[in-house]
Amino acid sequence: MVLLHYTSPSVIGGVEQVMGVHATALREAGAEVTVIAGRGRAAPRGVRLARVPEVSSTHPAVLRDLRSLARGSVTAEHAALVHRLTRALRPHVARADRVVVHNVLTMHKSLALVEALQTLAAEHPGRVVAWTHDIAWLDPRYEVERHAGEPWDLIARALPGVRYVAVSEERASQLAALSKMDRARVTVVPNGIDLAERLGLSAAGAALADRLGLADADPLLLLPARLTRRKRVEAAIDAALALRRRGRAAMLVVTGSPGPHNVANSAYAAELAARAARVEGVRLLHALAIRPTDRVMADLYALADAVVLPSEAEGFGIPVLEAGAHGVPVICSDIPALRAIGCDDATYVPPDADGEAIADAIEQRLATDPVARLRRRAREHSWPRILRERVLPVILPGRGSWEGTRDPRRRAEAKK
């Protein structure tokens, strides 16, 4: 597997960062990965770096060529550069299952490199993938450097034997329109974020989230409470079940252990464990022998889409305040202690609400809360999910159909 860009992931930049994440994921999936770059000192751990100096967009020969081409002049030096690049890259392309070219085939920073890759793609149809982040032909800043004819036109048309990926729907539509390519030929694979890093999760919190698969939840519900009957944990479990029956990948994390002052609480905890075992996505931390620290509790609040408190009675309502501190919506029973803190900012259900009613309230709140909607999209774009569902099926042969990765709804229908 080859990933190619002007510079390696050691160079700070958006494209380099994405390529580095891809390289690591491919290696962890069992592929032998080589990064080809003109500049940069290191590739991710376990990934081979092959430096070809003239692949760099700042190599002296490339800069001279760029200046000549900007004036509309195709020189003999340009042809010689194309020849050297083709010769240097040919062995790498010949050995690779896939050659993923990041942002080169739609940019003018080295048209000699584009020409070389055009030749190699024709020699190995279907092997080269153009991973499109930017399109120089549509950028007004580069208008004075564009000219009619080759090699300038190469970055404005679909090259034979090349598969195209774009990082957004807009880029895909722009690329298809510019190159007069069927839009269905362009696969959209968005970039992702390191959710744990962005949320500032502790190492223990990130490990727990990974162990429990929390990044895949939709929505992720948190119930921070002791296991006592007045907390009505069973109603929250039933709400998670109701959401899953509606097609949502709901998960519920219940953090507490049985209350220590009533022997009946142990029996209640056993009932809940049996009930939870019948509902996919419910995680009773007590049943899993997990006692979260205060730091891990903060991590769970940071990850949650909503805090659910279906209690029939409370003396106060600390979890409502904690949810407020983390900016997490609250769906709770309409009882005096919780309303005194939640005021008009929580979503209330009757103290005897069943799972369906609680599920209705959760869906309504999350559908109408713009911050909640943004949080959901952030989780959908977490790197593990993007890599597993979108990147690896495109790059790794045999991981899934090429076209099937374009539309998430088509993927969901295919799983049914």
Buried (B, 14 or more C-beta within 10 A) or exposed (E): BBBBBBBBBBBEEEBBBBBBBBBBBBBEBEBBBBBBBBBBEEBBEEBEBBBBBBBBBEBEBBBBBBEBBBEEEBEEEBEEBBBBBBEBBBEBBEEBEBBBBBBBBBBBBBBBBBBBBBBBBEBBEEBBBBBBBEBBBBEEEBEEBBBEEEBBEBBBEBBEBBBBBBBBEEBBBBBBEBBEBEEEBBBBBBBBBBBBEEBEBBEEBBBBBEEBEBBBBBBBBBBBBBBBBEBBBBBBBBBBBBBBEEEBBBBBBBBBBBBEEEEEBBEBBEBBBEBBEEBEBBBBBBBEEBEBEEEBBBBBBBBBBBBBBBBBEBEEBEBBEBBBEBEBBBBBBBBEBBBEBBEEEBBBBEBEBBBBBBBBBBBEBBEEBEEBEEBBEBBBBBBBBBBBBBBBBBBBEEEBEBEBBBEEEEBEEEEE
